[in-house]
């Protein structure tokens, strides 16, 4: 389950992927496959995939127990072998780590 809260020790990575609209579904399918792989790795907390309505972007919101475990999962040969397919499906992949600084919920 996704845990979005301040002061959380969970590591958050947000990756924005840009693709041609005609390639968005195929890129998203590959992302779902990679997310299922990551869900079986040590330290996994959650992944939430979002598709833009204009067909140009996919946003992957990833939570992990630690930066080291996340990096280890990303370096797994089984994870990396499918990643080359993104070269043909995407224009840009932009991952960054984030810290939650404020959360507001409806009362």
C-alpha positions in Angstrom: 0.0 0.0 0.0 1.2 3.5 -0.8 2.2 5.5 2.3 2.5 9.2 1.5 3.4 11.1 4.7 6.1 13.4 6.0 8.8 12.1 8.2 8.5 8.7 6.5 11.7 6.8 6.0 10.4 5.3 2.8 12.3 6.3 -0.3 10.2 7.8 -3.1 11.2 7.7 -6.8 9.1 9.4 -9.4 9.8 8.6 -13.0 8.3 10.5 -15.9 8.4 8.8 -19.2 7.6 10.5 -22.5 6.5 8.6 -25.5 4.6 9.2 -28.7 0.9 8.7 -28.1 0.7 5.6 -30.4 3.4 4.0 -28.2 2.0 4.9 -24.8 0.1 1.6 -24.3 3.1 -0.6 -25.3 5.4 1.4 -23.0 2.8 1.2 -20.2 2.5 -2.5 -20.7 6.3 -2.9 -20.3 6.2 -0.7 -17.2 3.5 -2.9 -15.7 5.7 -6.0 -16.4 8.7 -4.3 -14.8 6.6 -3.2 -11.8 5.5 -6.8 -11.2 9.1 -7.8 -11.2 10.1 -5.1 -8.8 7.2 -6.1 -6.4 9.1 -9.3 -5.8 12.4 -7.6 -4.8 13.6 -7.0 -1.3 12.5 -3.6 0.1 9.6 -3.0 -2.3 6.7 -1.0 -0.8 4.5 0.1 -3.7 4.3 1.3 -7.3 1.6 3.4 -8.8 1.5 3.9 -12.5 -0.3 6.9 -14.1 -1.1 7.5 -17.8 -1.5 11.1 -19.1 -4.8 11.7 -20.9 -2.9 13.3 -23.8 -1.1 10.0 -24.4 2.4 11.5 -24.1 3.5 10.6 -20.5 3.6 7.8 -18.0 4.4 8.6 -14.4 5.6 5.9 -12.1 5.4 6.6 -8.3 7.7 4.1 -6.6 8.2 3.6 -2.8 11.0 1.5 -1.4 12.3 0.7 2.1 15.7 2.2 1.4 17.7 3.8 -1.3 20.2 0.9 -1.3 17.6 -1.7 -1.8 16.0 0.3 -4.6 19.4 0.7 -6.3 20.1 -3.0 -5.9 16.7 -3.9 -7.6 17.4 -1.5 -10.5 20.8 -3.2 -11.1 19.4 -6.7 -11.2 20.3 -8.3 -14.6 16.7 -9.6 -14.8 15.3 -6.1 -14.5 17.9 -4.5 -16.9 17.4 -7.1 -19.7 14.0 -5.8 -20.7 14.8 -2.2 -20.2 16.4 -1.8 -23.6 13.0 -2.0 -25.2 12.3 1.5 -23.8 14.8 2.9 -26.3 12.3 2.1 -29.1 9.2 3.1 -27.2 10.1 6.3 -25.4 11.6 9.7 -26.1 12.8 10.3 -22.5 12.9 8.6 -19.1 13.4 11.0 -16.2 13.7 9.3 -12.7 14.4 11.2 -9.5 14.3 10.6 -5.8 12.0 12.8 -3.7 11.2 13.6 -0.1 7.6 14.2 1.0 7.4 17.7 2.6 3.6 18.2 3.0 0.4 16.1 2.8 -3.1 17.5 2.9 -6.1 15.3 3.1 -9.8 16.3 2.8 -11.6 16.4 6.1 
